[in-house]
Amino acid sequence: MPRGAHATGSTDTTRILLTGAAGRVGTQLRPLAAREGRTLRLLDITTPAAVEGSGAEETVIASLTDTEALLEACRGVSAIVHLGGQSVESTLDDVLDRNVRGTLNLLEAARLAGVPRVVLASSAHAVGFHQYDGTPVAADAPARPDTLYGWSKAAIESAGRLYHDRFGMDIICLRIGSWFPTPNGMRGLSTWLSPADGHRLVEACLSCREPGYRIVWGVSRNTRGWVSLAEGEAIGYHPLDDAEQFAPEVIGECGLPDPADSITSRLGGDWCAIPLGQTL
């Protein structure tokens, strides 16, 4: 085992560090992840709002650029769910500082604190230029980012690979499609991840034995799905929800896509055509 490595196995989930806890996804996840005997340590640059149904929580106000604060936040936790960082297309400085450097800072703090497992929120935009041709896109498909944001997520995945190979840490990267309460547009009918399935995915990542380094898709069991669920099922993620229930409303609002438009069948959708580095 490499120097500084950690023994792998199932993870004790009594204290979990959740970064980006004040964000949309973190706020949705907190009450679902609450359970007897578990404490969520919430890290963000702003104080997370109170959420009905949340369990035992601790709050750390800190940036991903504050290496000392990150190290302290990592002490005594059994796993990290990393949702923090830049969440949409932005400038090169933003995605470098908040996503690439921020994630590297967190991984190094986790290593120093002896945290054995980190779940990294990647994105479908890391592979946004892959086109659905009727065959589900594998979870470990090569990076084909559609934006600077997507490139930063591909960099995060490779950083996780580095920390697994060098230090033996369990790293699971989630290529999240569209984590919203309901599908967002026509693309969402294929890429939707319901909040309930998002929670199921996180719990599978925390409880599976000896995952090593993996990339899995963060999507629900959508009738119009474009991606493979096999890699998630291999770690115990069995999504139950389907965006198809929203199809009549979404199609009525958006209309059917033009089959001659290649952008609509790419995993990144219209992100494949937006200006690079333009803040959304």
PEGIFEN-V458093 format. One record per residue. N is the residue number from 1. RES is the residue in one small letter. SS is DSSP state (@ for helix, = for strand, . for the rest). OMEGA is omega as a letter, one per 20 degrees, with the letter a starting at -180 (none if undefined). NEAR is the number of other ideal C-beta (glycine too) atoms within 8 Angstrom. Layout:
n=N res=RES ss=SS omega=OMEGA near=NEAR
n=N res=RES ss=SS omega=OMEGA near=NEAR
This chain:
n=1 res=m ss=. omega=a near=4
n=2 res=p ss=. omega=r near=8
n=3 res=r ss=. omega=a near=4
n=4 res=g ss=. omega=a near=7
n=5 res=a ss=. omega=r near=9
n=6 res=h ss=. omega=r near=9
n=7 res=a ss=. omega=a near=7
n=8 res=t ss=. omega=a near=10
n=9 res=g ss=. omega=r near=6
n=10 res=s ss=. omega=a near=6
n=11 res=t ss=. omega=r near=11
n=12 res=d ss=. omega=a near=5
n=13 res=t ss=. omega=a near=10
n=14 res=t ss=. omega=r near=7
n=15 res=r ss== omega=a near=11
n=16 res=i ss== omega=r near=15
n=17 res=l ss== omega=r near=13
n=18 res=l ss== omega=r near=16
n=19 res=t ss== omega=a near=15
n=20 res=g ss=. omega=a near=14
n=21 res=a ss=. omega=r near=16
n=22 res=a ss=. omega=a near=12
n=23 res=g ss=. omega=a near=11
n=24 res=r ss=@ omega=a near=5
n=25 res=v ss=@ omega=r near=11
n=26 res=g ss=@ omega=r near=16
n=27 res=t ss=@ omega=r near=12
n=28 res=q ss=@ omega=a near=11
n=29 res=l ss=@ omega=a near=15
n=30 res=r ss=@ omega=a near=16
n=31 res=p ss=@ omega=r near=10
n=32 res=l ss=@ omega=a near=10
n=33 res=a ss=@ omega=a near=14
n=34 res=a ss=. omega=r near=11
n=35 res=r ss=. omega=r near=6
n=36 res=e ss=. omega=r near=4
n=37 res=g ss=. omega=r near=4
n=38 res=r ss=. omega=r near=13
n=39 res=t ss== omega=r near=10
n=40 res=l ss== omega=r near=16
n=41 res=r ss== omega=a near=14
n=42 res=l ss== omega=r near=14
n=43 res=l ss== omega=r near=14
n=44 res=d ss== omega=r near=14
n=45 res=i ss=. omega=r near=6
n=46 res=t ss=. omega=a near=6
n=47 res=t ss=. omega=r near=7
n=48 res=p ss=. omega=r near=13
n=49 res=a ss=. omega=r near=6
n=50 res=a ss=. omega=a near=5
n=51 res=v ss=. omega=r near=9
n=52 res=e ss=. omega=r near=5
n=53 res=g ss=. omega=r near=5
n=54 res=s ss=. omega=a near=10
n=55 res=g ss=. omega=r near=11
n=56 res=a ss== omega=a near=7
n=57 res=e ss== omega=r near=10
n=58 res=e ss== omega=a near=8
n=59 res=t ss== omega=r near=9
n=60 res=v ss== omega=r near=10
n=61 res=i ss== omega=a near=8
n=62 res=a ss=. omega=r near=10
n=63 res=s ss=. omega=r near=7
n=64 res=l ss=. omega=r near=14
n=65 res=t ss=. omega=a near=8
n=66 res=d ss=. omega=a near=8
n=67 res=t ss=@ omega=r near=9
n=68 res=e ss=@ omega=r near=6
n=69 res=a ss=@ omega=r near=10
n=70 res=l ss=@ omega=r near=14
n=71 res=l ss=@ omega=r near=11
n=72 res=e ss=@ omega=a near=8
n=73 res=a ss=@ omega=a near=13
n=74 res=c ss=@ omega=a near=14
n=75 res=r ss=. omega=r near=7
n=76 res=g ss=. omega=r near=4
n=77 res=v ss=. omega=a near=13
n=78 res=s ss=. omega=r near=11
n=79 res=a ss== omega=r near=14
n=80 res=i ss== omega=r near=15
n=81 res=v ss== omega=a near=14
n=82 res=h ss== omega=r near=13
n=83 res=l ss=. omega=a near=13
n=84 res=g ss=. omega=r near=13
n=85 res=g ss=. omega=r near=14
n=86 res=q ss=. omega=a near=10
n=87 res=s ss=. omega=r near=5
n=88 res=v ss=. omega=r near=7
n=89 res=e ss=. omega=r near=12
n=90 res=s ss=. omega=a near=11
n=91 res=t ss=. omega=r near=8
n=92 res=l ss=@ omega=r near=7
n=93 res=d ss=@ omega=a near=6
n=94 res=d ss=@ omega=a near=10
n=95 res=v ss=@ omega=r near=15
n=96 res=l ss=@ omega=a near=10
n=97 res=d ss=@ omega=a near=10
n=98 res=r ss=@ omega=a near=11
n=99 res=n ss=@ omega=a near=15
n=100 res=v ss=@ omega=a near=12
n=101 res=r ss=@ omega=r near=11
n=102 res=g ss=@ omega=r near=14
n=103 res=t ss=@ omega=r near=15
n=104 res=l ss=@ omega=r near=9
n=105 res=n ss=@ omega=a near=12
n=106 res=l ss=@ omega=r near=16
n=107 res=l ss=@ omega=r near=13
n=108 res=e ss=@ omega=r near=9
n=109 res=a ss=@ omega=r near=13
n=110 res=a ss=@ omega=r near=13
n=111 res=r ss=@ omega=a near=12
n=112 res=l ss=@ omega=a near=8
n=113 res=a ss=@ omega=r near=11
n=114 res=g ss=. omega=r near=6
n=115 res=v ss=. omega=a near=14
n=116 res=p ss=. omega=a near=11
n=117 res=r ss== omega=r near=15
n=118 res=v ss== omega=r near=16
n=119 res=v ss== omega=a near=13
n=120 res=l ss== omega=r near=13
n=121 res=a ss== omega=r near=13
n=122 res=s ss== omega=a near=13
n=123 res=s ss== omega=r near=10
n=124 res=a ss=@ omega=a near=13
n=125 res=h ss=@ omega=r near=14
n=126 res=a ss=@ omega=r near=15
n=127 res=v ss=@ omega=a near=17
n=128 res=g ss=. omega=a near=17
n=129 res=f ss=. omega=r near=11
n=130 res=h ss=. omega=a near=10
n=131 res=q ss== omega=r near=8
n=132 res=y ss=. omega=a near=11
n=133 res=d ss=. omega=a near=5
n=134 res=g ss=. omega=r near=3
n=135 res=t ss=. omega=a near=5
n=136 res=p ss=. omega=r near=8
n=137 res=v ss== omega=a near=11
n=138 res=a ss=. omega=a near=8
n=139 res=a ss=. omega=a near=13
n=140 res=d ss=. omega=r near=5
n=141 res=a ss=. omega=a near=8
n=142 res=p ss=. omega=r near=4
n=143 res=a ss=. omega=r near=8
n=144 res=r ss=. omega=a near=10
n=145 res=p ss=. omega=a near=15
n=146 res=d ss=. omega=a near=12
n=147 res=t ss=. omega=r near=13
n=148 res=l ss=@ omega=r near=13
n=149 res=y ss=@ omega=r near=16
n=150 res=g ss=@ omega=r near=16
n=151 res=w ss=@ omega=r near=12
n=152 res=s ss=@ omega=r near=14
n=153 res=k ss=@ omega=r near=14
n=154 res=a ss=@ omega=r near=13
n=155 res=a ss=@ omega=r near=11
n=156 res=i ss=@ omega=r near=14
n=157 res=e ss=@ omega=a near=14
n=158 res=s ss=@ omega=r near=8
n=159 res=a ss=@ omega=r near=12
n=160 res=g ss=@ omega=r near=14
n=161 res=r ss=@ omega=r near=10
n=162 res=l ss=@ omega=a near=8
n=163 res=y ss=@ omega=r near=14
n=164 res=h ss=@ omega=a near=13
n=165 res=d ss=@ omega=a near=8
n=166 res=r ss=@ omega=a near=8
n=167 res=f ss=@ omega=r near=12
n=168 res=g ss=. omega=r near=11
n=169 res=m ss=. omega=r near=15
n=170 res=d ss== omega=a near=14
n=171 res=i ss== omega=r near=14
n=172 res=i ss== omega=a near=15
n=173 res=c ss== omega=a near=12
n=174 res=l ss== omega=r near=13
n=175 res=r ss== omega=a near=15
n=176 res=i ss== omega=r near=13
n=177 res=g ss=. omega=a near=14
n=178 res=s ss== omega=a near=12
n=179 res=w ss== omega=a near=10
n=180 res=f ss=. omega=r near=9
n=181 res=p ss=. omega=r near=5
n=182 res=t ss=. omega=a near=7
n=183 res=p ss=. omega=a near=11
n=184 res=n ss=. omega=r near=8
n=185 res=g ss=@ omega=a near=8
n=186 res=m ss=@ omega=r near=11
n=187 res=r ss=@ omega=a near=11
n=188 res=g ss=@ omega=r near=16
n=189 res=l ss=@ omega=r near=15
n=190 res=s ss=@ omega=a near=13
n=191 res=t ss=@ omega=a near=15
n=192 res=w ss== omega=r near=17
n=193 res=l ss== omega=r near=15
n=194 res=s ss=. omega=r near=10
n=195 res=p ss=@ omega=r near=10
n=196 res=a ss=@ omega=r near=9
n=197 res=d ss=@ omega=r near=14
n=198 res=g ss=@ omega=r near=16
n=199 res=h ss=@ omega=r near=11
n=200 res=r ss=@ omega=a near=12
n=201 res=l ss=@ omega=r near=15
n=202 res=v ss=@ omega=a near=12
n=203 res=e ss=@ omega=r near=9
n=204 res=a ss=@ omega=r near=13
n=205 res=c ss=@ omega=a near=16
n=206 res=l ss=@ omega=a near=13
n=207 res=s ss=@ omega=a near=9
n=208 res=c ss=. omega=a near=10
n=209 res=r ss=. omega=r near=6
n=210 res=e ss=. omega=r near=7
n=211 res=p ss=. omega=a near=12
n=212 res=g ss=. omega=r near=8
n=213 res=y ss== omega=a near=10
n=214 res=r ss== omega=r near=11
n=215 res=i ss== omega=r near=10
n=216 res=v ss== omega=r near=15
n=217 res=w ss== omega=r near=12
n=218 res=g ss== omega=r near=13
n=219 res=v ss=. omega=r near=14
n=220 res=s ss=. omega=a near=13
n=221 res=r ss=. omega=a near=9
n=222 res=n ss=. omega=r near=13
n=223 res=t ss=. omega=a near=8
n=224 res=r ss=. omega=a near=9
n=225 res=g ss=. omega=a near=12
n=226 res=w ss=. omega=a near=9
n=227 res=v ss== omega=a near=15
n=228 res=s ss=. omega=r near=9
n=229 res=l ss=. omega=a near=13
n=230 res=a ss=@ omega=a near=7
n=231 res=e ss=@ omega=r near=14
n=232 res=g ss=@ omega=r near=15
n=233 res=e ss=@ omega=a near=9
n=234 res=a ss=. omega=r near=6
n=235 res=i ss=. omega=r near=13
n=236 res=g ss=. omega=r near=8
n=237 res=y ss=. omega=a near=12
n=238 res=h ss=. omega=a near=8
n=239 res=p ss=. omega=a near=14
n=240 res=l ss=. omega=a near=8
n=241 res=d ss=. omega=a near=10
n=242 res=d ss=. omega=a near=8
n=243 res=a ss=@ omega=a near=15
n=244 res=e ss=@ omega=r near=9
n=245 res=q ss=@ omega=a near=5
n=246 res=f ss=@ omega=a near=11
n=247 res=a ss=@ omega=a near=11
n=248 res=p ss=@ omega=a near=6
n=249 res=e ss=@ omega=a near=7
n=250 res=v ss=@ omega=r near=13
n=251 res=i ss=@ omega=r near=10
n=252 res=g ss=@ omega=a near=6
n=253 res=e ss=@ omega=a near=6
n=254 res=c ss=@ omega=a near=7
n=255 res=g ss=. omega=r near=5
n=256 res=l ss=. omega=a near=5
n=257 res=p ss=. omega=r near=8
n=258 res=d ss=. omega=a near=6
n=259 res=p ss=. omega=r near=4
n=260 res=a ss=. omega=a near=4
n=261 res=d ss=. omega=a near=8
n=262 res=s ss=@ omega=a near=7
n=263 res=i ss=@ omega=a near=9
n=264 res=t ss=@ omega=r near=10
n=265 res=s ss=@ omega=r near=9
n=266 res=r ss== omega=a near=14
n=267 res=l ss=. omega=a near=16
n=268 res=g ss=. omega=a near=14
n=269 res=g ss=@ omega=a near=11
n=270 res=d ss=@ omega=r near=8
n=271 res=w ss=@ omega=r near=12
n=272 res=c ss=@ omega=a near=11
n=273 res=a ss=. omega=a near=5
n=274 res=i ss=. omega=r near=10
n=275 res=p ss=. omega=r near=4
n=276 res=l ss=. omega=r near=7
n=277 res=g ss=. omega=r near=9
n=278 res=q ss=. omega=a near=7
n=279 res=t ss=. omega=r near=8
n=280 res=l ss=. omega=none near=6
